[in-house]
């Protein structure tokens, strides 16, 4: 069975999960040839190890608190805050407290 991805014009609910956060899983909300948007769940002390993507990204903290690392820089992202990275920058996330983040990746198409 194919996973549902939002279509053009479809409203997507990204409100905090609250008491359902601990039972949630990562979910791709939108996936096109040029963009991907997903909600990632990071429970306290969980890590999304260092990785990089070819396209530009944003990571928006929807709830909780996460540590965002890019190279030697470490920042704390709290609910309502967003960070942008250009493509191919190694980065990692760690849950400081139970959290969900909204990640947007824009494909880097070179001519």
C-alpha positions in Angstrom: 0.0 0.0 0.0 1.4 3.4 -1.0 1.9 6.1 1.6 -0.3 9.2 1.3 1.6 12.4 0.4 -0.3 15.7 0.2 -1.3 16.9 -3.2 -1.2 20.4 -4.5 -3.7 22.6 -2.5 -4.2 20.0 0.3 -4.1 21.3 3.8 -1.6 19.4 6.0 -1.9 19.4 9.8 1.5 20.1 11.5 0.3 21.1 14.9 2.2 19.8 17.9 1.4 16.2 18.7 1.3 16.8 22.4 0.5 13.7 24.4 0.7 11.6 21.2 4.3 12.5 20.5 5.9 9.4 22.1 3.7 7.1 20.0 4.3 9.0 16.7 6.6 7.9 13.9 8.5 10.0 11.2 6.1 10.8 8.3 6.7 12.2 4.9 4.0 14.7 4.3 4.9 16.0 0.8 7.1 14.5 -1.8 7.6 15.8 -5.3 10.4 15.8 -7.8 11.8 19.0 -6.3 10.8 19.0 -2.7 10.3 16.8 0.3 8.6 17.7 3.6 8.6 15.4 6.6 7.9 15.4 10.3 10.7 13.7 12.3 10.3 12.6 15.9 13.2 12.8 18.3 12.6 11.6 21.8 14.8 12.8 24.6 18.5 11.6 24.0 17.6 10.1 20.6 20.0 11.1 17.8 19.7 11.5 14.1 23.4 10.9 13.3 25.5 13.2 11.1 24.4 13.2 7.5 24.0 15.6 4.6 21.6 16.1 1.8 22.3 17.6 -1.7 19.5 20.2 -1.5 18.9 23.2 0.7 17.0 22.4 3.9 15.1 23.9 6.7 14.5 22.3 10.1 11.6 23.8 12.1 11.1 22.7 15.7 7.3 22.2 16.1 7.5 21.1 19.8 10.1 20.2 22.4 13.8 21.1 22.2 16.5 19.7 20.0 20.3 20.2 19.6 21.2 21.0 16.0 24.8 20.5 15.0 26.4 21.6 11.8 30.1 21.1 11.7 31.5 22.3 15.0 28.5 24.6 15.6 25.8 23.4 18.1 22.6 25.3 18.5 19.5 24.7 20.5 16.2 24.7 18.5 13.0 25.3 20.5 9.4 25.2 19.4 8.7 27.9 16.9 12.3 28.2 15.7 13.7 27.3 12.3 17.2 26.9 10.9 18.3 26.9 7.2 21.3 25.0 5.7 22.7 25.1 2.2 23.1 21.8 0.5 25.9 19.3 1.3 26.5 20.6 4.9 26.9 17.7 7.4 24.5 18.1 10.3 22.9 16.1 13.1 20.1 16.3 15.6 19.7 15.2 19.2 16.6 15.3 21.3 17.1 17.4 24.4 13.5 16.8 25.3 10.8 14.9 23.4 10.4 16.8 20.1 9.1 16.9 16.6 10.6 18.8 13.8 9.4 19.7 10.3 12.1 19.2 7.7 11.9 20.6 4.2 14.4 19.6 1.5 14.5 21.5 -1.8 16.2 19.5 -4.6 19.4 20.9 -5.9 19.0 20.5 -9.7 22.1 21.6 -11.5 22.0 22.3 -15.3 
